[in-house]
């Protein structure tokens, strides 16, 4: 029985990570929007990793989230919570897709939730 439970935990690791990361990503995007409205710089993405670590979500690679948030800042867009969650939960698969057939092997490569799209800010 214990072996079966461990197998399920490994199988559903990404789903658990997504569920834990959802409120973290939403809070980060809300703080991003507040900072931009005040004319400040967006919050440091290292805060995402600290919050993920506190929630016991492993951060496999900062590269996908770094690239995404830098692009959002340069183009004046508001980051999408779903993409933040996917970049953290599936960072290894996202960064290692050069290997043919490489995936994170979780049952849900799609997000568990969909939030309505927000209008981007103009950056002015």
LINHU-V320010 format. One record per residue. N is the residue number from 1. PSI is psi in whole degrees, 0 to 359 (* if undefined). Layout:
# LINHU-V320010
n:N psi:PSI
n:N psi:PSI
This chain:
# LINHU-V320010
n:1 psi:316
n:2 psi:322
n:3 psi:320
n:4 psi:320
n:5 psi:317
n:6 psi:321
n:7 psi:318
n:8 psi:320
n:9 psi:317
n:10 psi:321
n:11 psi:322
n:12 psi:19
n:13 psi:315
n:14 psi:324
n:15 psi:317
n:16 psi:317
n:17 psi:317
n:18 psi:317
n:19 psi:322
n:20 psi:328
n:21 psi:338
n:22 psi:306
n:23 psi:330
n:24 psi:315
n:25 psi:320
n:26 psi:317
n:27 psi:318
n:28 psi:316
n:29 psi:322
n:30 psi:318
n:31 psi:326
n:32 psi:310
n:33 psi:319
n:34 psi:316
n:35 psi:317
n:36 psi:322
n:37 psi:327
n:38 psi:350
n:39 psi:14
n:40 psi:173
n:41 psi:151
n:42 psi:161
n:43 psi:152
n:44 psi:136
n:45 psi:348
n:46 psi:334
n:47 psi:327
n:48 psi:317
n:49 psi:324
n:50 psi:316
n:51 psi:321
n:52 psi:318
n:53 psi:320
n:54 psi:329
n:55 psi:4
n:56 psi:39
n:57 psi:121
n:58 psi:137
n:59 psi:108
n:60 psi:326
n:61 psi:133
n:62 psi:351
n:63 psi:309
n:64 psi:319
n:65 psi:324
n:66 psi:311
n:67 psi:318
n:68 psi:312
n:69 psi:325
n:70 psi:319
n:71 psi:320
n:72 psi:317
n:73 psi:316
n:74 psi:322
n:75 psi:355
n:76 psi:27
n:77 psi:157
n:78 psi:131
n:79 psi:150
n:80 psi:128
n:81 psi:322
n:82 psi:317
n:83 psi:326
n:84 psi:313
n:85 psi:315
n:86 psi:320
n:87 psi:326
n:88 psi:313
n:89 psi:328
n:90 psi:30
n:91 psi:320
n:92 psi:314
n:93 psi:319
n:94 psi:320
n:95 psi:346
n:96 psi:27
n:97 psi:2
n:98 psi:337
n:99 psi:128
n:100 psi:128
n:101 psi:8
n:102 psi:125
n:103 psi:173
n:104 psi:354
n:105 psi:14
n:106 psi:160
n:107 psi:349
n:108 psi:91
n:109 psi:350
n:110 psi:152
n:111 psi:155
n:112 psi:344
n:113 psi:157
n:114 psi:124
n:115 psi:144
n:116 psi:145
n:117 psi:144
n:118 psi:151
n:119 psi:141
n:120 psi:154
n:121 psi:160
n:122 psi:343
n:123 psi:11
n:124 psi:*
